Amino acid sequence: MRRAIALGTVILFAESISVFGAGTALAQTGCNSHDAKRSAQERIVQRDIQQAIDRQIEELGARDLVALSRELAQGFTLQQLDGTTLNREQAIEGMRQQLESVLSIDVDRSYTRIECLALAGNEATVYTKQQYVRTVPDRKDGSPHEVTTSVRHRETWVYSKDGWVSKHIQEIEQGPTYLDGEPYNER
């Protein structure tokens, strides 16, 4: 349970409220200084990508794997924190397994927020913070438990004929895990 499958924006893994602060990973991007100078085009692109991310949260709650997979470019890759890279098919299979393993997803408390965006033509690099809240069955007796995880990603989105789609997601920082509201460390 320590790791949410980082299907990033797709499975909206999770920003936590004030868990990360400014973070060195974000500071290294130059996004903090760039944020005040965003162009109208960058603001529009950020709005459009955020809308796609928000739509994914609803699709996740509805367990609509077909809709979720539409948001992934054909060459999509996901690089996990440990360096493992998954291709599109592996990521979709991970989403399927993850959706089968949860009793419910709290879409009202799960979210992904764009921290900053850098635009280069039809490609955008976004840094996101995410929080993912779901209820899972206890491994021993099946009783329900709420699990909250958080992670930060660097994501690449590309503009296609279908709008903005996710091309690559890289986990860059894992936040704490909470089990029934208490800090949890499975180690």
OpenMM code with the backbone's topology and positions (N, CA, C; nanometers):
from openmm import Vec3, app, unit

residues = "MET ARG ARG ALA ILE ALA LEU GLY THR VAL ILE LEU PHE ALA GLU SER ILE SER VAL PHE GLY ALA GLY THR ALA LEU ALA GLN THR GLY CYS ASN SER HIS ASP ALA LYS ARG SER ALA GLN GLU ARG ILE VAL GLN ARG ASP ILE GLN GLN ALA ILE ASP ARG GLN ILE GLU GLU LEU GLY ALA ARG ASP LEU VAL ALA LEU SER ARG GLU LEU ALA GLN GLY PHE THR LEU GLN GLN LEU ASP GLY THR THR LEU ASN ARG GLU GLN ALA ILE GLU GLY MET ARG GLN GLN LEU GLU SER VAL LEU SER ILE ASP VAL ASP ARG SER TYR THR ARG ILE GLU CYS LEU ALA LEU ALA GLY ASN GLU ALA THR VAL TYR THR LYS GLN GLN TYR VAL ARG THR VAL PRO ASP ARG LYS ASP GLY SER PRO HIS GLU VAL THR THR SER VAL ARG HIS ARG GLU THR TRP VAL TYR SER LYS ASP GLY TRP VAL SER LYS HIS ILE GLN GLU ILE GLU GLN GLY PRO THR TYR LEU ASP GLY GLU PRO TYR ASN GLU ARG".split()
positions = [
    Vec3(0.0801, -0.1185, 0.0000),
    Vec3(0.0000, 0.0000, 0.0000),
    Vec3(0.0847, 0.1253, 0.0000),
    Vec3(0.2132, 0.1168, 0.0266),
    Vec3(0.2996, 0.2342, 0.0358),
    Vec3(0.2978, 0.3120, -0.0932),
    Vec3(0.2874, 0.2470, -0.2038),
    Vec3(0.2986, 0.3135, -0.3311),
    Vec3(0.1657, 0.3085, -0.4031),
    Vec3(0.1225, 0.4220, -0.4441),
    Vec3(0.0084, 0.4261, -0.5335),
    Vec3(0.0652, 0.4073, -0.6724),
    Vec3(0.0003, 0.3323, -0.7548),
    Vec3(0.0489, 0.3159, -0.8907),
    Vec3(0.0455, 0.4534, -0.9529),
    Vec3(0.1561, 0.5040, -0.9922),
    Vec3(0.1648, 0.6434, -1.0294),
    Vec3(0.1158, 0.6682, -1.1685),
    Vec3(-0.0006, 0.6355, -1.1931),
    Vec3(-0.0548, 0.6600, -1.3241),
    Vec3(-0.0985, 0.8030, -1.3257),
    Vec3(-0.0202, 0.8704, -1.2529),
    Vec3(-0.0181, 1.0110, -1.2439),
    Vec3(-0.1528, 1.0714, -1.2558),
    Vec3(-0.1608, 1.1610, -1.3342),
    Vec3(-0.2849, 1.2269, -1.3552),
    Vec3(-0.3913, 1.1244, -1.3792),
    Vec3(-0.3545, 1.0168, -1.4400),
    Vec3(-0.4536, 0.9170, -1.4713),
    Vec3(-0.5142, 0.8606, -1.3457),
    Vec3(-0.4376, 0.8058, -1.2616),
    Vec3(-0.4967, 0.7514, -1.1406),
    Vec3(-0.4691, 0.8450, -1.0285),
    Vec3(-0.4620, 0.9564, -1.0545),
    Vec3(-0.4590, 1.0631, -0.9634),
    Vec3(-0.4038, 1.0286, -0.8303),
    Vec3(-0.3005, 1.0015, -0.8268),
    Vec3(-0.2385, 0.9726, -0.7021),
    Vec3(-0.1945, 1.1019, -0.6479),
    Vec3(-0.1852, 1.1445, -0.5788),
    Vec3(-0.2263, 1.2233, -0.4800),
    Vec3(-0.1455, 1.3314, -0.4198),
    Vec3(-0.2007, 1.4408, -0.4257),
    Vec3(-0.1437, 1.5574, -0.3614),
    Vec3(-0.1902, 1.5573, -0.2182),
    Vec3(-0.1014, 1.5882, -0.1298),
    Vec3(-0.1481, 1.6012, 0.0075),
    Vec3(-0.1425, 1.7469, 0.0476),
    Vec3(-0.2260, 1.7833, 0.1371),
    Vec3(-0.2345, 1.9223, 0.1806),
    Vec3(-0.1101, 1.9545, 0.2620),
    Vec3(-0.0290, 2.0431, 0.2111),
    Vec3(0.0916, 2.0904, 0.2778),
    Vec3(0.1903, 1.9810, 0.3141),
    Vec3(0.1884, 1.8702, 0.2418),
    Vec3(0.2828, 1.7638, 0.2749),
    Vec3(0.4200, 1.7950, 0.2198),
    Vec3(0.4260, 1.8569, 0.1021),
    Vec3(0.5539, 1.8710, 0.0358),
    Vec3(0.6197, 2.0073, 0.0511),
    Vec3(0.5457, 2.1125, 0.0740),
    Vec3(0.6046, 2.2455, 0.0744),
    Vec3(0.6535, 2.2798, -0.0649),
    Vec3(0.7509, 2.3663, -0.0766),
    Vec3(0.8003, 2.4072, -0.2078),
    Vec3(0.8782, 2.2963, -0.2741),
    Vec3(0.9580, 2.2217, -0.2013),
    Vec3(1.0272, 2.1060, -0.2556),
    Vec3(1.1445, 2.1423, -0.3435),
    Vec3(1.2549, 2.0730, -0.3275),
    Vec3(1.3721, 2.1007, -0.4097),
    Vec3(1.3509, 2.0594, -0.5539),
    Vec3(1.2747, 1.9535, -0.5776),
    Vec3(1.2519, 1.9093, -0.7154),
    Vec3(1.1842, 2.0193, -0.7955),
    Vec3(1.0874, 2.0863, -0.7366),
    Vec3(1.0182, 2.1943, -0.8051),
    Vec3(1.1091, 2.3140, -0.8224),
    Vec3(1.1849, 2.3467, -0.7208),
    Vec3(1.2744, 2.4617, -0.7290),
    Vec3(1.3768, 2.4441, -0.8412),
    Vec3(1.4221, 2.3216, -0.8655),
    Vec3(1.5213, 2.2960, -0.9689),
    Vec3(1.4664, 2.3193, -1.1093),
    Vec3(1.3362, 2.3227, -1.1265),
    Vec3(1.2777, 2.3412, -1.2585),
    Vec3(1.2762, 2.4858, -1.3018),
    Vec3(1.2876, 2.5769, -1.2073),
    Vec3(1.2738, 2.7175, -1.2406),
    Vec3(1.1284, 2.7604, -1.2465),
    Vec3(1.0371, 2.6711, -1.2138),
    Vec3(0.8948, 2.7030, -1.2211),
    Vec3(0.8551, 2.8114, -1.1232),
    Vec3(0.9165, 2.8159, -1.0071),
    Vec3(0.8775, 2.9164, -0.9091),
    Vec3(0.8961, 3.0574, -0.9639),
    Vec3(1.0083, 3.0833, -1.0279),
    Vec3(1.0314, 3.2169, -1.0818),
    Vec3(0.9508, 3.2400, -1.2090),
    Vec3(0.9224, 3.1353, -1.2830),
    Vec3(0.8500, 3.1461, -1.4090),
    Vec3(0.7016, 3.1715, -1.3864),
    Vec3(0.6477, 3.1249, -1.2742),
    Vec3(0.5041, 3.1279, -1.2505),
    Vec3(0.4448, 3.2684, -1.2637),
    Vec3(0.5129, 3.3688, -1.2159),
    Vec3(0.4600, 3.5045, -1.2211),
    Vec3(0.4592, 3.5609, -1.3629),
    Vec3(0.5363, 3.5026, -1.4532),
    Vec3(0.5493, 3.5549, -1.5890),
    Vec3(0.4756, 3.4705, -1.6920),
    Vec3(0.3768, 3.3899, -1.6502),
    Vec3(0.3085, 3.3023, -1.7451),
    Vec3(0.2312, 3.3808, -1.8496),
    Vec3(0.2390, 3.3335, -1.9711),
    Vec3(0.1666, 3.3973, -2.0810),
    Vec3(0.0201, 3.3536, -2.0776),
    Vec3(-0.0616, 3.4228, -2.1548),
    Vec3(-0.2026, 3.3858, -2.1660),
    Vec3(-0.2146, 3.2438, -2.2207),
    Vec3(-0.1293, 3.2099, -2.3173),
    Vec3(-0.1336, 3.0752, -2.3753),
    Vec3(-0.1007, 2.9692, -2.2687),
    Vec3(-0.0002, 2.9958, -2.1863),
    Vec3(0.0345, 2.9009, -2.0799),
    Vec3(-0.0794, 2.8862, -1.9793),
    Vec3(-0.1465, 2.9951, -1.9475),
    Vec3(-0.2594, 2.9882, -1.8543),
    Vec3(-0.3736, 2.9056, -1.9138),
    Vec3(-0.3980, 2.9210, -2.0434),
    Vec3(-0.5033, 2.8447, -2.1114),
    Vec3(-0.4669, 2.6967, -2.1151),
    Vec3(-0.3415, 2.6667, -2.1481),
    Vec3(-0.2970, 2.5273, -2.1526),
    Vec3(-0.3076, 2.4651, -2.0139),
    Vec3(-0.2659, 2.5377, -1.9116),
    Vec3(-0.2761, 2.4838, -1.7760),
    Vec3(-0.4221, 2.4561, -1.7406),
    Vec3(-0.5100, 2.5476, -1.7752),
    Vec3(-0.6533, 2.5267, -1.7492),
    Vec3(-0.7035, 2.4017, -1.8203),
    Vec3(-0.6648, 2.3849, -1.9479),
    Vec3(-0.7108, 2.2696, -2.0257),
    Vec3(-0.6565, 2.1379, -1.9705),
    Vec3(-0.5307, 2.1360, -1.9323),
    Vec3(-0.4724, 2.0132, -1.8753),
    Vec3(-0.5344, 1.9854, -1.7390),
    Vec3(-0.5553, 2.0876, -1.6584),
    Vec3(-0.6191, 2.0667, -1.5277),
    Vec3(-0.7595, 2.0102, -1.5457),
    Vec3(-0.8320, 2.0579, -1.6467),
    Vec3(-0.9652, 2.0033, -1.6737),
    Vec3(-0.9566, 1.8555, -1.7114),
    Vec3(-0.8560, 1.8182, -1.7915),
    Vec3(-0.8374, 1.6772, -1.8274),
    Vec3(-0.8064, 1.5941, -1.7032),
    Vec3(-0.7229, 1.6484, -1.6164),
    Vec3(-0.6886, 1.5783, -1.4919),
    Vec3(-0.8135, 1.5625, -1.4050),
    Vec3(-0.8922, 1.6680, -1.3903),
    Vec3(-1.0139, 1.6618, -1.3093),
    Vec3(-1.1126, 1.5606, -1.3670),
    Vec3(-1.1211, 1.5545, -1.4972),
    Vec3(-1.2080, 1.4563, -1.5635),
    Vec3(-1.1625, 1.3142, -1.5288),
    Vec3(-1.0307, 1.2936, -1.5239),
    Vec3(-0.9771, 1.1619, -1.4899),
    Vec3(-1.0169, 1.1201, -1.3493),
    Vec3(-1.0240, 1.2145, -1.2575),
    Vec3(-1.0657, 1.1835, -1.1214),
    Vec3(-1.2078, 1.1287, -1.1229),
    Vec3(-1.2941, 1.1929, -1.1981),
    Vec3(-1.4326, 1.1450, -1.2097),
    Vec3(-1.4369, 1.0075, -1.2759),
    Vec3(-1.3556, 0.9877, -1.3801),
    Vec3(-1.3508, 0.8578, -1.4478),
    Vec3(-1.2978, 0.7496, -1.3548),
    Vec3(-1.2026, 0.7868, -1.2719),
    Vec3(-1.1482, 0.6937, -1.1742),
    Vec3(-1.2573, 0.6511, -1.0769),
    Vec3(-1.3296, 0.7489, -1.0248),
    Vec3(-1.4382, 0.7180, -0.9317),
    Vec3(-1.5453, 0.6312, -0.9948),
    Vec3(-1.5666, 0.6496, -1.1244),
    Vec3(-1.6656, 0.5688, -1.1969),
    Vec3(-1.6067, 0.4350, -1.2423),
    Vec3(-1.4779, 0.4161, -1.2170),
    Vec3(-1.4068, 0.2933, -1.2565),
    Vec3(-1.4165, 0.2698, -1.4078),
    Vec3(-1.4065, 0.3788, -1.4819),
    Vec3(-1.4176, 0.3739, -1.6278),
    Vec3(-1.2780, 0.3664, -1.6889),
    Vec3(-1.2262, 0.2450, -1.6983),
    Vec3(-1.0914, 0.2226, -1.7486),
    Vec3(-1.0774, 0.2634, -1.8953),
    Vec3(-1.1814, 0.2465, -1.9730),
    Vec3(-1.1763, 0.2860, -2.1143),
    Vec3(-1.1553, 0.4368, -2.1252),
    Vec3(-1.2326, 0.5132, -2.0494),
    Vec3(-1.2177, 0.6593, -2.0525),
    Vec3(-1.0813, 0.7003, -1.9986),
    Vec3(-1.0365, 0.6368, -1.8906),
    Vec3(-0.9053, 0.6697, -1.8342),
    Vec3(-0.7944, 0.6450, -1.9363),
    Vec3(-0.8026, 0.5365, -2.0096),
    Vec3(-0.6958, 0.5029, -2.1046),
    Vec3(-0.6939, 0.5968, -2.2249),
    Vec3(-0.8055, 0.6626, -2.2547),
    Vec3(-0.8075, 0.7600, -2.3654),
    Vec3(-0.7173, 0.8791, -2.3387),
    Vec3(-0.6891, 0.9053, -2.2134),
    Vec3(-0.6066, 1.0203, -2.1756),
    Vec3(-0.4571, 0.9912, -2.1887),
    Vec3(-0.4226, 0.8670, -2.2283),
    Vec3(-0.2821, 0.8277, -2.2415),
    Vec3(-0.2439, 0.8208, -2.3885),
    Vec3(-0.1372, 0.8901, -2.4251),
    Vec3(-0.0878, 0.8855, -2.5626),
    Vec3(-0.0449, 0.7433, -2.5968),
    Vec3(-0.0409, 0.7109, -2.7238),
    Vec3(-0.0028, 0.5758, -2.7660),
    Vec3(0.1356, 0.5357, -2.7159),
    Vec3(0.2296, 0.6260, -2.7116),
    Vec3(0.3638, 0.5937, -2.6637),
    Vec3(0.3843, 0.6230, -2.5159),
    Vec3(0.2771, 0.6297, -2.4389),
    Vec3(0.2826, 0.6655, -2.2972),
    Vec3(0.3798, 0.5770, -2.2197),
    Vec3(0.4529, 0.6399, -2.1259),
    Vec3(0.5385, 0.5667, -2.0324),
    Vec3(0.5210, 0.6261, -1.8929),
    Vec3(0.5442, 0.5411, -1.7956),
    Vec3(0.5366, 0.5787, -1.6550),
    Vec3(0.6637, 0.5325, -1.5878),
    Vec3(0.7385, 0.6265, -1.5311),
    Vec3(0.8603, 0.5919, -1.4581),
    Vec3(0.8324, 0.6049, -1.3097),
    Vec3(0.8413, 0.4914, -1.2404),
    Vec3(0.8158, 0.4908, -1.0975),
    Vec3(0.9373, 0.5409, -1.0215),
    Vec3(0.9175, 0.5700, -0.8959),
    Vec3(1.0225, 0.6256, -0.8121),
    Vec3(1.1464, 0.5365, -0.8087),
    Vec3(1.1273, 0.4053, -0.8134),
    Vec3(1.2410, 0.3121, -0.8089),
    Vec3(1.3114, 0.2978, -0.9437),
    Vec3(1.2661, 0.3721, -1.0460),
    Vec3(1.3288, 0.3674, -1.1777),
    Vec3(1.2611, 0.2734, -1.2755),
    Vec3(1.1721, 0.1882, -1.2290),
    Vec3(1.0985, 0.0982, -1.3172),
    Vec3(1.0141, 0.1797, -1.4141),
    Vec3(1.0198, 0.1448, -1.5425),
    Vec3(0.9402, 0.2146, -1.6423),
    Vec3(0.8365, 0.1191, -1.6996),
    Vec3(0.7115, 0.1649, -1.7018),
    Vec3(0.6010, 0.0881, -1.7570),
    Vec3(0.5566, 0.1505, -1.8884),
    Vec3(0.5193, 0.0656, -1.9847),
    Vec3(0.4632, 0.1182, -2.1089),
    Vec3(0.3124, 0.1362, -2.0922),
    Vec3(0.2471, 0.1823, -2.1946),
    Vec3(0.1041, 0.2141, -2.1878),
    Vec3(0.0217, 0.0932, -2.1451),
    Vec3(0.0468, -0.0220, -2.2067),
    Vec3(-0.0310, -0.1418, -2.1761),
    Vec3(-0.0098, -0.1856, -2.0307),
    Vec3(0.1141, -0.1795, -1.9841),
    Vec3(0.1432, -0.2163, -1.8454),
    Vec3(0.0762, -0.1188, -1.7479),
    Vec3(0.0764, 0.0084, -1.7828),
    Vec3(0.0132, 0.1087, -1.6974),
    Vec3(-0.1381, 0.0859, -1.6907),
    Vec3(-0.1995, 0.0555, -1.8034),
    Vec3(-0.3436, 0.0296, -1.8053),
    Vec3(-0.3756, -0.0961, -1.7248),
    Vec3(-0.2941, -0.1988, -1.7376),
    Vec3(-0.3143, -0.3204, -1.6587),
    Vec3(-0.2988, -0.2895, -1.5096),
    Vec3(-0.2032, -0.2063, -1.4733),
    Vec3(-0.1872, -0.1656, -1.3343),
    Vec3(-0.3096, -0.0916, -1.2832),
    Vec3(-0.3670, -0.0057, -1.3680),
    Vec3(-0.4897, 0.0645, -1.3296),
    Vec3(-0.6032, -0.0346, -1.3074),
    Vec3(-0.6152, -0.1325, -1.3985),
    Vec3(-0.7213, -0.2329, -1.3867),
    Vec3(-0.7083, -0.3080, -1.2547),
    Vec3(-0.5881, -0.3534, -1.2247),
    Vec3(-0.5658, -0.4275, -1.1003),
    Vec3(-0.5932, -0.3394, -0.9789),
    Vec3(-0.5499, -0.2153, -0.9857),
    Vec3(-0.5703, -0.1240, -0.8751),
    Vec3(-0.7189, -0.0994, -0.8534),
    Vec3(-0.7929, -0.0784, -0.9601),
    Vec3(-0.9361, -0.0544, -0.9467),
    Vec3(-1.0086, -0.1760, -0.8899),
    Vec3(-0.9620, -0.2953, -0.9232),
    Vec3(-1.0216, -0.4173, -0.8688),
    Vec3(-0.9922, -0.4349, -0.7200),
    Vec3(-0.8832, -0.3742, -0.6723),
    Vec3(-0.8411, -0.3961, -0.5339),
    Vec3(-0.9019, -0.2987, -0.4343),
    Vec3(-0.9750, -0.1992, -0.4807),
    Vec3(-1.0331, -0.1015, -0.3887),
    Vec3(-1.1834, -0.1214, -0.3767),
    Vec3(-1.2347, -0.0916, -0.2577),
    Vec3(-1.3791, -0.0980, -0.2354),
    Vec3(-1.4469, 0.0281, -0.2876),
    Vec3(-1.3823, 0.1431, -0.2642),
    Vec3(-1.4370, 0.2696, -0.3125),
    Vec3(-1.3250, 0.3726, -0.3204),
    Vec3(-1.3509, 0.4768, -0.3984),
    Vec3(-1.2572, 0.5872, -0.4159),
    Vec3(-1.3286, 0.7151, -0.3748),
    Vec3(-1.2670, 0.7921, -0.2889),
    Vec3(-1.3254, 0.9171, -0.2428),
    Vec3(-1.2846, 1.0271, -0.3409),
    Vec3(-1.3676, 1.0488, -0.4426),
    Vec3(-1.3339, 1.1474, -0.5460),
    Vec3(-1.3429, 1.2905, -0.4944),
    Vec3(-1.4134, 1.3111, -0.3839),
    Vec3(-1.4220, 1.4457, -0.3275),
    Vec3(-1.2935, 1.4862, -0.2564),
    Vec3(-1.2170, 1.3885, -0.2074),
    Vec3(-1.0932, 1.4180, -0.1355),
    Vec3(-0.9688, 1.3791, -0.2141),
    Vec3(-0.9859, 1.3131, -0.3282),
    Vec3(-0.8733, 1.2774, -0.4148),
    Vec3(-0.8586, 1.3862, -0.5197),
    Vec3(-0.7364, 1.4254, -0.5452),
    Vec3(-0.7172, 1.5319, -0.6431),
    Vec3(-0.5731, 1.5339, -0.6922),
    Vec3(-0.5552, 1.6025, -0.8023),
    Vec3(-0.4238, 1.6332, -0.8572),
    Vec3(-0.4254, 1.7809, -0.8904),
    Vec3(-0.3216, 1.8506, -0.8494),
    Vec3(-0.3124, 1.9937, -0.8783),
    Vec3(-0.1819, 2.0219, -0.9497),
    Vec3(-0.1897, 2.1024, -1.0501),
    Vec3(-0.0700, 2.1445, -1.1227),
    Vec3(-0.0005, 2.2519, -1.0407),
    Vec3(0.1266, 2.2287, -1.0110),
    Vec3(0.2061, 2.3275, -0.9384),
    Vec3(0.2654, 2.4295, -1.0337),
    Vec3(0.3130, 2.3812, -1.1476),
    Vec3(0.3669, 2.4721, -1.2483),
    Vec3(0.3650, 2.4033, -1.3832),
    Vec3(0.3790, 2.4834, -1.4862),
    Vec3(0.3727, 2.4348, -1.6231),
    Vec3(0.4751, 2.5104, -1.7063),
    Vec3(0.5434, 2.4376, -1.7933),
    Vec3(0.6329, 2.4989, -1.8911),
    Vec3(0.5882, 2.4496, -2.0281),
    Vec3(0.5652, 2.5417, -2.1188),
    Vec3(0.5117, 2.5094, -2.2503),
    Vec3(0.6195, 2.5273, -2.3566),
    Vec3(0.6302, 2.4268, -2.4446),
    Vec3(0.7231, 2.4339, -2.5578),
    Vec3(0.6493, 2.3791, -2.6792),
    Vec3(0.5904, 2.4681, -2.7575),
    Vec3(0.5135, 2.4246, -2.8742),
    Vec3(0.3892, 2.3495, -2.8308),
    Vec3(0.3743, 2.2261, -2.8839),
    Vec3(0.2565, 2.1468, -2.8493),
    Vec3(0.2848, 2.0481, -2.7354),
    Vec3(0.3894, 2.0747, -2.6569),
    Vec3(0.4250, 1.9882, -2.5457),
    Vec3(0.4351, 2.0713, -2.4180),
    Vec3(0.3773, 2.0190, -2.3111),
    Vec3(0.3812, 2.0882, -2.1830),
    Vec3(0.4413, 1.9959, -2.0784),
    Vec3(0.5300, 2.0502, -1.9981),
    Vec3(0.5829, 1.9795, -1.8827),
    Vec3(0.5138, 2.0380, -1.7612),
    Vec3(0.4501, 1.9522, -1.6839),
    Vec3(0.3797, 1.9980, -1.5650),
    Vec3(0.4305, 1.9225, -1.4433),
    Vec3(0.4371, 1.9929, -1.3337),
    Vec3(0.4683, 1.9316, -1.2048),
    Vec3(0.3381, 1.9283, -1.1272),
    Vec3(0.3049, 1.8111, -1.0744),
    Vec3(0.1794, 1.7948, -1.0029),
    Vec3(0.2021, 1.7403, -0.8628),
    Vec3(0.1098, 1.7748, -0.7755),
    Vec3(0.1004, 1.7142, -0.6429),
    Vec3(-0.0355, 1.6473, -0.6389),
    Vec3(-0.0375, 1.5264, -0.5851),
    Vec3(-0.1614, 1.4509, -0.5871),
    Vec3(-0.1914, 1.3881, -0.4523),
    Vec3(-0.3197, 1.3700, -0.4269),
    Vec3(-0.3658, 1.2954, -0.3105),
    Vec3(-0.4695, 1.1960, -0.3587),
    Vec3(-0.4568, 1.0729, -0.3137),
    Vec3(-0.5461, 0.9652, -0.3557),
    Vec3(-0.6024, 0.8993, -0.2306),
    Vec3(-0.7347, 0.9077, -0.2138),
    Vec3(-0.8019, 0.8537, -0.0957),
    Vec3(-0.8955, 0.7426, -0.1412),
    Vec3(-0.8766, 0.6250, -0.0843),
    Vec3(-0.9623, 0.5125, -0.1207),
    Vec3(-0.9807, 0.4216, -0.0002),
    Vec3(-1.0823, 0.3359, -0.0113),
    Vec3(-1.1093, 0.2369, 0.0917),
    Vec3(-1.0719, 0.1013, 0.0362),
    Vec3(-0.9932, 0.0283, 0.1138),
    Vec3(-0.9465, -0.1042, 0.0727),
    Vec3(-0.9862, -0.2063, 0.1785),
    Vec3(-0.9987, -0.3347, 0.1375),
    Vec3(-1.0307, -0.4371, 0.2366),
    Vec3(-0.9061, -0.4774, 0.3151),
    Vec3(-0.9248, -0.5063, 0.4436),
    Vec3(-0.8158, -0.5569, 0.5268),
    Vec3(-0.7682, -0.6900, 0.4698),
    Vec3(-0.6385, -0.7112, 0.4690),
    Vec3(-0.5815, -0.8338, 0.4122),
    Vec3(-0.6243, -0.9584, 0.4884),
    Vec3(-0.6547, -0.9421, 0.6165),
    Vec3(-0.6885, -1.0584, 0.6991),
    Vec3(-0.8387, -1.0865, 0.7040),
    Vec3(-0.9174, -0.9840, 0.7357),
    Vec3(-1.0599, -1.0104, 0.7574),
    Vec3(-1.1536, -0.9375, 0.6609),
    Vec3(-1.0976, -0.8610, 0.5683),
    Vec3(-1.1799, -0.7924, 0.4689),
    Vec3(-1.2477, -0.6662, 0.5177),
    Vec3(-1.2261, -0.6276, 0.6436),
    Vec3(-1.2883, -0.5052, 0.6940),
    Vec3(-1.2324, -0.3836, 0.6195),
    Vec3(-1.3132, -0.2800, 0.6017),
    Vec3(-1.2684, -0.1643, 0.5222),
    Vec3(-1.1723, -0.0729, 0.5980),
    Vec3(-1.0746, -0.0222, 0.5250),
    Vec3(-0.9782, 0.0736, 0.5804),
    Vec3(-0.9548, 0.1837, 0.4777),
    Vec3(-0.9480, 0.3075, 0.5258),
    Vec3(-0.9191, 0.4194, 0.4369),
    Vec3(-0.7677, 0.4365, 0.4244),
    Vec3(-0.7201, 0.4463, 0.3018),
    Vec3(-0.5788, 0.4683, 0.2739),
    Vec3(-0.5664, 0.5985, 0.1950),
    Vec3(-0.4749, 0.6831, 0.2409),
    Vec3(-0.4469, 0.8092, 0.1724),
    Vec3(-0.2982, 0.8119, 0.1388),
    Vec3(-0.2684, 0.8317, 0.0122),
    Vec3(-0.1293, 0.8417, -0.0320),
    Vec3(-0.1106, 0.9722, -0.1068),
    Vec3(0.0142, 1.0148, -0.1149),
    Vec3(0.0456, 1.1372, -0.1881),
    Vec3(0.1763, 1.1175, -0.2629),
    Vec3(0.1853, 1.1842, -0.3768),
    Vec3(0.3040, 1.1735, -0.4604),
    Vec3(0.3145, 1.2992, -0.5452),
    Vec3(0.4354, 1.3306, -0.5840),
    Vec3(0.4616, 1.4421, -0.6753),
    Vec3(0.5157, 1.3821, -0.8050),
    Vec3(0.4712, 1.4382, -0.9169),
    Vec3(0.5122, 1.3904, -1.0494),
    Vec3(0.5658, 1.5037, -1.1363),
    Vec3(0.6489, 1.4645, -1.2317),
    Vec3(0.6822, 1.5488, -1.3471),
    Vec3(0.6122, 1.4805, -1.4634),
    Vec3(0.5270, 1.5515, -1.5330),
    Vec3(0.4467, 1.4923, -1.6392),
    Vec3(0.4690, 1.5660, -1.7704),
    Vec3(0.4660, 1.4911, -1.8787),
    Vec3(0.4720, 1.5498, -2.0119),
    Vec3(0.3385, 1.5255, -2.0798),
    Vec3(0.2767, 1.6324, -2.1238),
    Vec3(0.1499, 1.6269, -2.1960),
    Vec3(0.1734, 1.6792, -2.3368),
    Vec3(0.1061, 1.6206, -2.4346),
    Vec3(0.1174, 1.6656, -2.5730),
    Vec3(-0.0219, 1.6964, -2.6264),
    Vec3(-0.0245, 1.7955, -2.7152),
    Vec3(-0.1517, 1.8304, -2.7771),
    Vec3(-0.1693, 1.7462, -2.9018),
    Vec3(-0.2843, 1.6791, -2.9108),
    Vec3(-0.3147, 1.5916, -3.0244),
    Vec3(-0.4495, 1.6308, -3.0832),
    Vec3(-0.4930, 1.5592, -3.1831),
    Vec3(-0.6241, 1.5859, -3.2439),
    Vec3(-0.7373, 1.5692, -3.1428),
    Vec3(-0.7113, 1.4933, -3.0348),
    Vec3(-0.8112, 1.4699, -2.9304),
    Vec3(-0.7939, 1.5620, -2.8101),
    Vec3(-0.7060, 1.6611, -2.8209),
    Vec3(-0.6788, 1.7508, -2.7091),
    Vec3(-0.5513, 1.7087, -2.6374),
    Vec3(-0.5352, 1.7526, -2.5144),
    Vec3(-0.4152, 1.7238, -2.4365),
    Vec3(-0.4208, 1.5815, -2.3818),
    Vec3(-0.3132, 1.5055, -2.4050),
    Vec3(-0.3019, 1.3692, -2.3532),
    Vec3(-0.1668, 1.3532, -2.2839),
    Vec3(-0.1635, 1.2624, -2.1894),
    Vec3(-0.0424, 1.2377, -2.1113),
    Vec3(0.0524, 1.1473, -2.1899),
    Vec3(0.1763, 1.1927, -2.2055),
    Vec3(0.2782, 1.1172, -2.2791),
    Vec3(0.3739, 1.0451, -2.1847),
    Vec3(0.4094, 1.1097, -2.0746),
    Vec3(0.5046, 1.0496, -1.9809),
    Vec3(0.4776, 1.1038, -1.8407),
    Vec3(0.4867, 1.0150, -1.7439),
    Vec3(0.4756, 1.0531, -1.6036),
    Vec3(0.5954, 0.9958, -1.5309),
    Vec3(0.6589, 1.0793, -1.4515),
    Vec3(0.7724, 1.0355, -1.3701),
    Vec3(0.7455, 1.0710, -1.2250),
    Vec3(0.7471, 0.9693, -1.1386),
    Vec3(0.7355, 0.9960, -0.9955),
    Vec3(0.8641, 1.0632, -0.9505),
    Vec3(0.8509, 1.1712, -0.8739),
    Vec3(0.9726, 1.2362, -0.8257),
    Vec3(0.9795, 1.2451, -0.6734),
    Vec3(0.8664, 1.2268, -0.6057),
    Vec3(0.8694, 1.2331, -0.4601),
    Vec3(0.7460, 1.1637, -0.4041),
    Vec3(0.7678, 1.0681, -0.3145),
    Vec3(0.6581, 0.9981, -0.2479),
    Vec3(0.6318, 1.0652, -0.1144),
    Vec3(0.5073, 1.0953, -0.0883),
    Vec3(0.4685, 1.1535, 0.0397),
    Vec3(0.4293, 1.0442, 0.1381),
    Vec3(0.3804, 1.0845, 0.2539),
    Vec3(0.3428, 0.9867, 0.3554),
    Vec3(0.2161, 0.9099, 0.3163),
    Vec3(0.1990, 0.7954, 0.3799),
    Vec3(0.0781, 0.7150, 0.3663),
    Vec3(0.0040, 0.7194, 0.4990),
    Vec3(-0.1274, 0.7314, 0.4918),
    Vec3(-0.2109, 0.7301, 0.6113),
    Vec3(-0.3098, 0.6146, 0.6008),
    Vec3(-0.3222, 0.5384, 0.7074),
    Vec3(-0.4172, 0.4286, 0.7170),
    Vec3(-0.5172, 0.4670, 0.8255),
    Vec3(-0.6427, 0.4825, 0.7854),
    Vec3(-0.7480, 0.5251, 0.8780),
    Vec3(-0.7079, 0.6516, 0.9535),
    Vec3(-0.6445, 0.7440, 0.8816),
    Vec3(-0.6081, 0.8734, 0.9369),
    Vec3(-0.4795, 0.8779, 1.0169),
    Vec3(-0.4148, 0.7644, 1.0362),
    Vec3(-0.2902, 0.7580, 1.1134),
    Vec3(-0.1719, 0.7327, 1.0204),
    Vec3(-0.0562, 0.7923, 1.0479),
    Vec3(0.0624, 0.7642, 0.9647),
    Vec3(0.0885, 0.6135, 0.9579),
    Vec3(0.1238, 0.5670, 0.8402),
    Vec3(0.1448, 0.4242, 0.8182),
    Vec3(0.2767, 0.4028, 0.7451),
    Vec3(0.3534, 0.3080, 0.7917),
    Vec3(0.4769, 0.2682, 0.7255),
    Vec3(0.4815, 0.1168, 0.7297),
    Vec3(0.4645, 0.0530, 0.6130),
    Vec3(0.4546, -0.0939, 0.6091),
    Vec3(0.5877, -0.1633, 0.6307),
    Vec3(0.6970, -0.0904, 0.6393),
    Vec3(0.8274, -0.1547, 0.6578),
    Vec3(0.8435, -0.2111, 0.7940),
] * unit.nanometer
topology = app.Topology()
chain = topology.addChain("A")
for resn in residues:
    res = topology.addResidue(resn, chain)
    for name in ("N", "CA", "C"):
        topology.addAtom(name, app.Element.getBySymbol(name[0]), res)
